Amino acid sequence: MISLVVLAAVARLVGTAAATQSDPLPLPPMGFNNWARFMTNINESIFVDAAEAMSKNGLLAAGYNRINLDDAWSTKERAANGEMVWDPVKFPNGLPWLTAHLKSKGFIPGIYTDAGNVSCGGYPGALHHEEIDHETFTSWSFEYLKIDGCNMPDHSEATYHEVYGRWHEILSGADHPMILSDSAPAYFSGEIAGTNNMTDWYTVMGWASAYGQLARHSADILVYPDGIYGGGSSWVSMLYNYGQEVRLARYQRPGYFNDPDFLNVDHPSYTLDEGKSHFALWCSFSAPLIISANIPALSQEEIDYLTNKDLLAVNQDRLVQQATLVSSGQTWDVLTKSLENGDRLLTILNKGSSTGDLTVSWESIGLSSKALRRANYVSAKNLWTGEQVKVSVKDGGITAKAIPSHGTAVFRIAKSISPVTPTGIIFNTNTTNCLTDNKSGHVTFAQCDGSDAQTWRVRPHGNINSLLRPDECIVDAQGAILSRHSGCRTDAWTYELSGNLINNNSKLCLTEGANGAATATSCGYELNEQVVGLPVGVTVVGITV
């Protein structure tokens, strides 16, 4: 169980706290890892060649300064004294030589282990060898540690918590702590755990976000076709991890980043537009940007978008907000977040099969049309083209034209005279149904459709109204959720790290009931029917678990 003391360090004001130098990892890591491209088929030259290519093709200069070894770097047995041994065939010069070489080129080296008895690839795990392995990795000059979660003694949350807790104690007590990439949550996500009960997943996310600097939360992204899992569509794989990521925005803060896995940009099943969308979405999330590809063979088009300065600036923005969904439907997803200088990010994803246009209103972006009327225009920059445009306030919002199938449009909207109000969908993170208003004021949960009835503004004092009914706010009316004018005065709501949205008057939690009923019921512990996602910028408070 997570203590209140631990979670007090987790809870932050999302949107106001910014990364500081005191954070062990103030900004999302960027670099290279071998797994999605090479899996266990690795050797020294892969990392040496990647470093050389990244030094020449602009990736290092753009900030991709980490090179991380994944599984299969060791022999199949430990040494007689219990220490790990690097494979002398794969790494003839040794790992101390490799880390020294990488550092001489300007890179920070990282290494992999598994928390269980045996790694996912069949190599020695770290279970009951945590102290000696930490000493070994430190002596070899690694500064970043990915800890996987295969082959644990059992699959209980308590066991994972206890074993990863040992690592947390070791790393946090070190003179120069290694960055921890924690894969524990992935083993409790729906696809891997084989369960529809998400409570354990969120429990693990709670302590993983307190223990490390980044946490893998769901499935491996599709590996290259010559890997054992290489069949299928990278687009489908990427969208799956994207769909997991949007459930978890409440955990992200400066110093901790949700990790939706690698940028597998050279997978041949991607179109160019799909690869660019993959990158743009990860930048919008301020997610780790760890490329897993054949770096020397990347095309110039791939290098060009991976080094897009405007998108990298979004990813590395010191607020490190994870963009959240303004609206979601069958064809279009719209996401926003704020940036440290007051600018607003707008990302539009075309999930459809044909090119299309979309207009996103000022209110949907989190701005006020009324406030903007005092100005003639809003300045916006197209982050793909670099074009700076002045959009007339009278246009009603930003129009993105000719977004290709599976492509994105990304705009950086300059700080304006309008205040920013957290705005977006409120959705059940299990069913993914959206809280939906109605002209009659009857509120339900329904399939997300991108309408104004499903886009909500969370006002500074916790009152919540839909764009459909801007003068009415949701209330707990004896257990039924309604939108009423009186609610904008009487009913404020509090959002907790648990995902509970709690009515301040009744102390009851927003709940998705049978047949989409929106109700207020007694708060349970991270129940499927009560964990909801809210737009970024809402204050998130800690929980006692």
N, C-alpha and C positions, 0 to 999 in steps of 0.2 A: 504493500500500500504506500501511497505517496503522502508524505507529511505536508502539513501546511507551510512549514518552514521552507521545504524544497520548492513548493509551488509559489511561494511569495516571490522567489527570484524569477519565476517564469512569467508571472502576470505583469504586463506592461500596458501603457496607453498606446495602443496601435495607432500610428500616425503622428505621434508626438515625439517618441523616443527615437534617437538617431544613433548610428554606430559610433563608438568611441574607441580610442586607442587602447583602452583598458580591456576591451573584449578580446579574448584569445583569437577569434576569427571575426573581425568586425564586418567583413563583406563576404559575399558568396565566393567560394573557391572556384578557380578556373584552371583547366589544365588537360591532362591526358591520362587515360586508364586503358589497359589492354583488353578487358573482359569481353565487351560486346563484339569486338572485331576479331580477336584471336583466341578467346577463351583460354584453355590450358596449353595451347600450342604457342608457348612463348620462349624467348631467349634474350640474351643481353642486347643483341643488335636491334631488336624492336625498340627498345628504350633509348639507346644511343642514337639510332637513326631518327626517332621521333624528335629528340632534343635538337639534333642538327637541323632538321627540316623546320621546326618551329622557330628556331633562331633566324632562319633565312626568309620564311614565307610571311612573316608579320605576326604570327600568333603569339610569340613571346612578347613582342613589343606591345601587343594589344592587351596583355594581361594574363595570358594563359601560362602561368609560371609554375604549375605543379605537374609532376610526373609520378604517377602512382602505379605500383605493381599490384596486380590482383592475384588470384589463386594460382597455385602450381609453380611457385618459385623455389620450393624446397625439395629435398629428398623425401622419400616415403616413410623414413624412420628418423627419429631424433638421435642425437649423439648419446653415448653412454652416460654422460653427465646430465642428460635431460635437455640440452640445448637444441634449438632448431639448427638445421644445416642447409645452406643454400645448395642447389643442384649445380655441381661443378661442370657438368656438360652444358647446361643452359647458360650458366654464368661463369665462364672460365676465369675471369678476372676477379670474381667475388663481389658480393654486395657492398662491402666498404669501398671498394674501388668505384663501383657504379654510383653510389651516393656522392662521392667526392667529385666524380666526373660531372654529374648533373649539376651540382652546386657551382662548379667552375663555369658552367654555361649559363648560370643565372636561374636555375630551377630549384624547387623545393621538393625533395623526394618523399614518397609515401609508400607504405607497405600494407599487406593484407594478412589477416589471420581469421580464424573462426572460433567462436566462443564455445563450440562443442568439442566432442572427442575427435572428430574427423571433419575436414573441410568439405565444402560442397563438391570439390573436384577429387576427393579421396586422399588428401594430404593431412599430416598431423594437425589436429586442432589444439587450442590453447587451454582446454579445460584442465584445471588443477596445475597449470604451468604458467599462470598469469604473471607472476613476479619475474620468473626467469626469462620469459619471452619479452617482457617490457625492458628488462636490462639488456637483452640481446639486441632488440630493435634500436634502442637508444645508443648502444655502443657502435652500431653500424651507421649511425647518424641519420636515421629516418625521423621525420618530424610530423608525420600524418599517419594515422592508423585506421584502416577500415576493418571493422569486426563483424563478420557474417554470423549467421545463426543456424547453420545446418547441424544435424546430428547431436542435438542436446539430449541430456538424460531423459527428459520428457517434454511435452509440448505445453506445459502449464505456464501461465503468465508469471506465477510466483517463481518458478525456476529461472526463467529468462531474467526476471528482475534481480534475483540473487546473484546470478553469474555476471551479468553486465554491471551490477552494483560493485562487484570486486574490481572490475576494470576502472570504473569511475573513481573509486577510492585510490587506486594506484596512480592513475593519470593526474588526478587533481592534487595529489600529494607530491608530485615530482617537482624538481627544481625548474625544469623547462618542460611543461606538459605538452604532450603530442596532441594535435588536433584529432578528435574522435569522430569518425563517420560510423554511425550506429545503424546496423541493418535489422535490429530486432523487430521494429514494427511491421516490416514486410511479412514476417512469419505469422502475423495475426490479421492481415488483411483478408478480405472475403475469398478471393480466388485461391490463395495459398492455404488458408486455414480450413477452407471447405465448410464454412458456416455463415449463416446470415446474421448471427449475433455479433454486433460490432463493438460491444462493451470492452472486451479485452484489447481490441485494437486501439481504442482511445485511451485505455489505461496505460498501455505500453507507450503510446505517443506522449503521454504526460510525463513519464519519467525519462524517456529518451530525449525529450526536448530540454530537460533539466540537466541531463548527464553529459551530453555531447554538443558539438557544434553543428552537426547535420545528421539527419536520419533518413535512411531509405524506408519508404512507407508502403510499397506495393510491389508488383511483379517486376522481374527483370524486363528491361526493354528488349525487343527482338534482336537476337544476335545475327551475325553475318551468315549467309547461306551455307558456308562450309562448317558451321558449328552445328551441334546436335539439335539445337532448337531453332534452326535458321529458316524453316518454312513459314509461309504466311506473309502478312502485310505489316510493314513497319508503321504505316499510317494508323491501322487499327490498334497496334500495340501502343503507339504514342498516345492516341486518344484515350486508351484505357488508363494509362498513368496520369494523363491530364485530368481525367474524371475523378481519380483518387485525390489528386493534389487539391482540387477546388473544395474538397470536403474539409480541409485541414488548416485553412488560413489563420484560424485563431491561435495556433501554436507559434507561428513565425514571429520573430522579433530580432532586433540587432544582436548578433552573437549566436543565433540559432536559425537554421534554414531547413525547411522541408525539402527533401530530395526526391524528385520524381524519376531519377536515374539518368543515364548517360545521353549525350548527344551522339546518336549512331548515324551520323549524317551521310556516310558513304554507302549505306545499305541500298542495294540496287532496286529495291521495291519502291523507294521514294521517287516522286517527281521533284523537280527543283522547287516548285512552289510548296510542296509538302515539307521538304527539308527546311525551307525558310520559315514556314509556320512553326515547325518544331522549335527552332531557335528563338523566334519572336515570342512565343508563349513562355518558354523558360526564362527569357529576359524579363518579361512582364511579371513573372512570379518572383523575381530576384532569387531564382533557384541556382544551385551549383551548376556551373558550365564545364562539365568534364567530358571532353570529346573522347569517344571510343571508336576510332577509325584508323585506317592505314594512312597515317599523317603524311608521309612523303608522296602519296598518290592522290591526295586531295586535289580536286580541280580548282582552277582559278575562281570560278563562280562560287564554289563552296568557301574558299578562303575569303572572298569578298564579303559574303554575308556574315561569316563568323567573326569578322573584324569590323563590322559596322559600328562606328564610334558612337552614334546616337543610341543604338539599341544597347550597346555595352554600358553606356552611361546610365541607362534605365536600370539595368541589372545591378550595377554597382552603386546605385544611389544610396546615400547613407541612411535614409529611412528604412530601406530594404523591406518595404511593404510587399506583401504578396497580393497581386491583383485579384480582385474577386468579381463575380458575375453580376453585371447590371441586369442582364436578361439572357435567357437561354430558350432556344426553340429547335425545331427539327433542322433548320438550315443555318441559323445565325446564333453565335455566342458573342456577347459584348462584355468586355471587362474594363475596369478602371482601377486606378490607385493614385495616390498623391506622391509627389516628389519633394525632396527636401527644400528646394527653393520656392515652393508654392505652386509649381506647375502641376498639371493634371494629365495622366496618361490615359489614352483611349485605344484599346486593342479590339479589333473586330475580326472574328474568325468565320470564314465561309465553309461550313461543313457540307454544303450542297454539291451537286454534280454539275453545276453550270455557273458561269460568271454572273455576278449580280451587283447591284448598288444597294446601299443602306444609309438611311439618315438616323442619327442618334440625337435626341433632343438635348437641350442644355440641362433640363431637369434630370434626365437620365444620367448625364455625366456628373451630376452632383452640384451643378451650378443653379443659380436663380435667374430666370428670365427677367423678373422684375428688377433685380439689381443690375443686370446687364444692360437694361434700357438706358442707363446713364452713360453708356459708351456706344460708339458706332460699330465697333467690330471686336472680334476676338482673334488673337494671333495663334496660329497652329502650324506645327511643322510636321510634314510627312516624313517619318523616320526611315522609310525605304528609299525615297528619292532625294531627301534633303531639302525639298522645296518648302519655303516658308510662305504661308498664305494668310491673308486677312479675311476672316469670315464675318459677313454682316450679321449683327445680332438678330436682325429681322429674318434671317434664314431659318431661325428656330433651332439650329444645332449644326452638327458636323455631318456632311454627306461624303461617304466614301464611295467612289465610283469604280466600276469594272474590277471588283475583287475576284480573282480567278477561283475556280473550284479548288477547295482545300488550301486556299491562300489566306493571307491576313492583310489588313490595313492597320497601321500603327501611327497614331498622332500624339505629339507632345503639345498640349494646350497651355499657352503661357498664363501665368498667374494674372488674374483679372480682378476687377472691383467686386466681383461676386464672392461671397463666402462659399466654402465647400461643405456640403452636408453628406455624410455617408449614405450612399444610395445604391440599391441593388436588390436582388432576390433574397428572400428568406426561405430556405428550403430544408426539408427533412433529409439529412445526409444518408439515411438508409434507403428510403424509397426514391429519393431525388425529386419528390413532388414539391411544387412551389406553393407558398402561402398566397392565396388568391382573394382579392376583394371583389365586391359585387355592387352594382348601383343601389341595391337595396340595403347594403351594409352588412350582408351576411358573408362571413369570411370562411373559406374552406381551404383544403389542400387539393391541388389538381396538377395534372401533367403540365410541365413548364411549356409556355407557348410564346414567350417574348412580349407579352402585352403589358400595358401600363397598369393593369389590375394586379400584376405580379411584381412590380418594381416599387420598392418601399424606401422611404426616407426616414432615417433614424435621427430625430432632432436632438439638439444638445442636451436637453433635460430627460431624454429617454422616451419621449412620445414618438409614435410610429404611424406614419400615414402612407397610403399608396398614392402613386401619381394619378390614378383614376379618380380618387376622392381626396384632393389635397387639403380639404378643410375638415376631414374626419380622421380620427386616430383609433387604433384598435384598443378595445377594452375587454376585460374579463367580466362578462355579464353573467355571474353565477355559474361559471364553468363554460359558457359559450363565448366564442370570440366573435365580436361584432366590430364594425367601424362606425363611430359616432362622433359628432362634433364635440360632445362633452369630454371625450377621451383625450383630446388635445390639452385639456386642463387637469384631468383627474388621474389618468392611467399612464404611468411611466414604467419602463421595463429595464431590467438589468441583464446583461449577457455575461455568462461565466465561461471559464476555460473548459468546463465540462461540455459546453455546447447547449446548456440550458438557457432558455430565455424566460426570465422570471418576472411575473407581475409584482410590482413593488407594494401594491395594496393587499392582494390576496396571498402573496408568497407562493402562488401556484405556477406551474411550468406550462408553457405552450406545448401542446401535444397533438400529434396526428392520430385521430381515432379511426374507427371503422368507417369505410366508404368515404374517406377523405374529410371527415369531420375535423374542424379546428376547435380544440377544446383547451381548457386550463384544468390540469389535474395535479395531484400531489407529486412533488419532484422525486424521481428515483435516481439511481446511480447510472448515468450515461446510458439510458434506455434507448433502444432503437427509435421508439416513437417520439422521443423528446430531444434528441441531439439535432440542432439546426445550425445551418451556416448563415452568417450575416455579412453585409458589406464591410470591407476593410475601412478602418477609421472609427469603428465603434469601440468604445472602451471595453476591454476584456478584463474581468476580475478573476482572482484565484479561487480555487476550490479546496475543500478538505476531502481527502479520499481515504 
